[in-house]
Amino acid sequence: MMKVALLGAGHIGQIIARLLHGCGDYQVTVFDRHEAPLRALRESGILVQTLDTDDQSWLEAALESRDAVLNALPYQLAIPSARAALKMRCSYFDLTEDVAATKEIMRLADGAATAFMPQCGLAPGFISIVAHHLASKFDTLDSVKMRVGALPAFPTNALKYNVTWSVDGLINEYCHECESILDGRLTRVLPLEGLEHFSLDGTEYEAFNTSGGLGTLCETLKGHVRSLDYKTVRYRGHRELMTFLLSDLQLKNDQDTLKAIMRRSMPATMQDVVIVFVKISGLRDGALLEEVFARKIFAERDGPAPLSAIQITTAAGICTALDLFREGKLPRSGFIRQEQLALKDFLSNRFGAVYQQSRQVEAIS
């Protein structure tokens, strides 16, 4: 039985813990600095322990004699957690969307005896697996477009948004430059720019640049594609108000205030929907063709413990990565990119199958 340390018992960590504990193949211990989120897990028979996540020696002690660590802490703690994993010779998986953290983890993984696989969520994560799979079907790639949104099913405020995941992660992706490929060259574009509008199943959406969502795919496909970009999907009007807050009110330079406002004034919701859309064009056998992957994943409201769509999709990503690693379907050491995971293996996995059960989108324009 694989011994796993799970760092973080928050919104996503709760589901990761229950999935891994429930399958019977993992001995999971969950660590968090707060007792309250650990209490419910303890009552379910899951091993838990409080942990000072700001203390590097505590992090290292938590990983002693573990086969793997899953990091579900805020993105600021990705690098300290990965350093602890390297020192304790423990394979490392996380959910970070932070570009700088991923580059440092890549550096740490160089020559490591254990595996390091960051960005194992939805975006980055599953979206890169899909895009790389579709791209492999073409002789020559032209464009790769990746769009993901985690949205309230019933928007009621001017932003048309509710907190469905980490506020820290949300603001981080809105404030940092974004990687893309334009005219065959790796480049950086500004967040909240590149606005586009589209209709999906009769609902109007917008999409715009955000940081971190495509993971390492730019580096993997550079030199092989004319254009590649990732954009976040929101209901129409969201971007304009976020631009007002971040730029006009200059809250980009006072992110703590903005985060406090959002946590205080914007209710969380478990009634959400996740949109995944990938469109790739290129040449195959001399003909210009296009392939599309589109899904909607909805919250599960009928069971004894309701789950949001973002919980389902994010937890499925990291649990699938760990499961396939345990089964020997991923490298045992060094840095592992999301696109090294085969889509067929992901979707056939007991955790990744949630993406198979989602509803295919009928039309997009």
N, C-alpha and C positions, 0 to 999 in steps of 0.2 A: 504494500500500500504506500503510495507516494505521500510524503510528509510535506504539507504546504503551509506557509505563513501568508495570511491575507492581511495587508495593511490598509485599514480604513473600513469602518462599519457604517458608512453613510448610505445615501440613497441607492447607489449601485452596489456597494459592498455587501449590503444585506442580502441581495439576490444572489450574488456570486457565492457567498457563504452557504446559502441554503441549497443551491444547485450542486455544488461540489460535495457537501456533506450528504445530501440525499442520494447521490448515485452510488455511494459505498466504496469508491475506488481511491478516495483521498482522506487522509487524516488532516483536518483543517483546524488551525488555530487562528482566531481573528484578533487583531490588535487595533486599539483605538485609544486616543487620549481621553475620551469621554466615556463615562460609565453607562450613561443612559442608552445609547444605541447598542451596547453590548448586552444589556439585560435581556432583551427579547431573544437574542441568539442563544444566550446561556440557557434560557427556559426551553429552547428547542433541542437541547443536548449538544450544542456546538461549543467547543473549547474556546474561551475568550480570555483576554488579558489586557489590562490598561498599559499604555505605552506612551512615554514622552517622545513624540515624533521629532522634536527639535534637538534631541540628544543623540548624537551619532553612536555613542557606545550602547545606548538602549536599542537602537535599530539593529546593530550588529548582534547583540545578545538575542534578539527576537528571531534571528535567522540561523542561529546555531543548530546544527544537525538537521536542517531542512533541505529537502530536495529542490524546492522551488519557492519563490516568493511572488505573489500577485500584489501589485501596488495600486490601490484604489484611493490614494490620498490626493489632495490638491496638487496641481501640476508643479508648484514651487518645490515640492518634496521629491520629485522624480530623481534628480541627480544624487542627493544624499542617500536615497534608498538603493539606487543602482550601485553606488560606491560600497555600501554595506554588503550587497549581494556579491560583488566581486571579491571583497575581502573574505567573506565567509564561504566562498566557493558554492554559491547557490544560484541556480538558474532564475532569470528575472523576466517578468512580464508586467506591462503596465497599460494604462489607458490614456497617457498624455497626448495632448494635441500640440504641445509647445515645441516649436522647431528647434530652438536653442538647446533644450533639454535632450531632444532626440540626437542631435549631433554630438553632444558630449557623451551620451550613452553609447553611441557608435564608436567613439574613441576608446571608451573604457572596455568595450567588447573585443577590441583588436587583440588577438592572441589569447583571449580568455579561455579557460578550460571548461567553462560552463556557458550556457546560452543566454543571450539577451535579446528579447523581443518586445520592444515598446510599441505603443500605438495600436493596441489590440481591441479597440472598441468598434464603433460604427463608422465614424469619419474623424480621424483616420482609423483604418481597420478594414472592415468588410468592403467598403467602397473601392479600396485599392485592389482587393482580391478580385472583385467583379471586373473592374476596368482592365486589369492585366490579363484576365482570362479572355475577355472579348478581343483585346488587342492581339493576342496570340493567333487569332483566326485569320489575320490579314497578312498578305505578302508585304505590303507597304502601308504604313499608317499615315493618315492625313490629320485628323483631329480627334481628340479625346476630351469629352465634356462630362464632368462629374458634378452632380447636384444632390444635396442632402438637406432635409429639414426635419427638425423635431418641434412640432407645433401643438398648441392647445387645440383640441377638437372643437371647442366652443369659445372662440376669442370674444372677450367682452370689454376690453379697454382700448384706449387710443393706439397703443403700441401693437395691439392684436397679438399679444404674447403673454404667456405665463411662465414662471420658472419651472422648467421640466428637468433641469440638471444643474450643474455647478455654475453659480453666478461668476466665480473667479474665472472659470474656463470660458464662459460666454464673453466677458469683457476682454479677456486676453486675445481671443480670435478676432475681435472687432478692432483691435488697436495695433496689431503688428503687421508688417509687410507680408505679402503672400507670394509664394513661388508659383511660377507658371512657365510654359514654353510658348514663345511667340516667334513665328517665322523661323522655327528650328533652333532658336537660341534660348537658353535658360535665362530667365529674367525675373524681376520682382515687380509686383504691382501693388497699389495701395488698397488697404481694406475698405470695404463699403463702396468701392468703385465697381465699374463694369456692370451697371444695373441692366437687368433684362426682365421682361414680363412674359408670363406664359399661363395657359389655362390647362388644368388637369382635372378630369372628371367633373367639369363644370364649375370648378372653383378657380378664382384668379389668384395667382401668386407672383412674387418677385424673387429674383436671385441676385446675389452680389458677392464680390470677393471677400473671403475671410481666410485667416491664417491657419495653417496646420492640417487642414482636412485631407490633403492628398498624400500625407506621409512622405515616403521616400520615392514615390512613383516618378517624379520629375527626374531624379537622378538615374533611375532605372531606364527610362525611355528617352532620355536626351540623346539626340543624334539619330533617333528612329521615328520621330513624329514632328509634323509641322507646327501644330498647336495643341496645348494641353492646359486645361484650367479646372479649378474647383470653385464652386460657389455654394453659399448657404441659401436655403429656401425659406422665405417668410411670407406671410400674408402681405398684400400690397399696402404700402404706407409705413411699414415698420422702419425701413432704412432711413426715410426722411427724418423721422423723429429721433432716431439714434444719432444721426449726423448732427442734429440740433444739440443734443445733449453732449456729445463727445467733442464737437468742433466749436459750435457757436458759444456754448456755455463753458468750453474748455475743460470739461470733466475728464477728458483724456489724460490731463495732467494732474487730476485729483481722483484717481480711480477708487480710492477707499470711500470717498463720499458717494460716488455713483453706486458702488456696490451696496453701501448701507441703505441708500434710497430704494434700490430695487428689492433688497431683502425685506425692508419694512413695508413697502407699498405694493409690491407685486405678488399676489398669492401664487403658491405652488399649485400644480394640478396633477392628478393621476389620470385624467381623461385627455389623452394626447394621441397624436398620430405621427408616425415617422414615414417620411417620403425618401425613397432611394431611386435615383435616376441616373443612368449612364448611357451616353450616346457616343458611338465610335464610328468613324468613316475611314475608308481607305481602299486600296486596290487588292482584289483577289482574282487571280487568273485573268488579269488585264482589265477587269471591270470595276468601276467605282461603286462600292456598296456601303451600306450603313447597318449597324447592329445596335439594338436598344435593349437595355435591361431596366425594368421599372417595377417597383413594388410599393405598396402601402402596408405598414404594419400598425395594428391598432392595439390599444390597451386591452388587457384582460380584466374584465370587471365581474365575471361570474363566479370565480373561485372563492375559497375561504380567505385568501389574502390577495386582494386586487393588485395588479402589476401595471405600471405605466409602459407605454411602448418604448420609451427611451431606456427604461430598466431592462426590458426584455432584450432589446437589440444589443445594448452595450455589454450586458452580462454574458449574453450568448457568444459575443466575439472573443472575450478573454478566456472563457471556459472552454470554448472550442480549440483555441490555440494551445492551451495547456493539455487538453485531452489528446490532441494529435501529436504533441510533443511526447507525451507519455507512451503513445502507441508507436513511436519511432518514425513518424511520418514527417518530422522536421529535423533539421540539423541539431546535433547534441551540444555544439559549442559555437562561440562567436556571435556576431550580430545577425539576426534573422529579420528580413524585411517581410511585411505583410504579403507582398506579391509572390513570395516563395511558397505560400500556402495555396494548394490547388482548390479551386472553387468546388469541384466535385467532392473532394474530401470534406470541405467545410459543410456543404449542404446535406451530406449524408451522415454527418456527426449527430449524436443525440442532442447536443446543445444547439448546434448551428441549424438544425432542422426548422427552427422557428421562422427562418426566412423562406422556407419552402411553403409553410402554412399561411403565409401572408397573401394578400390579394394582389394579383397582377393588375397594373393600371391599363385601362382600355385605350386612352387617347391622351396625347399631349400636343400642344401647338404653341 
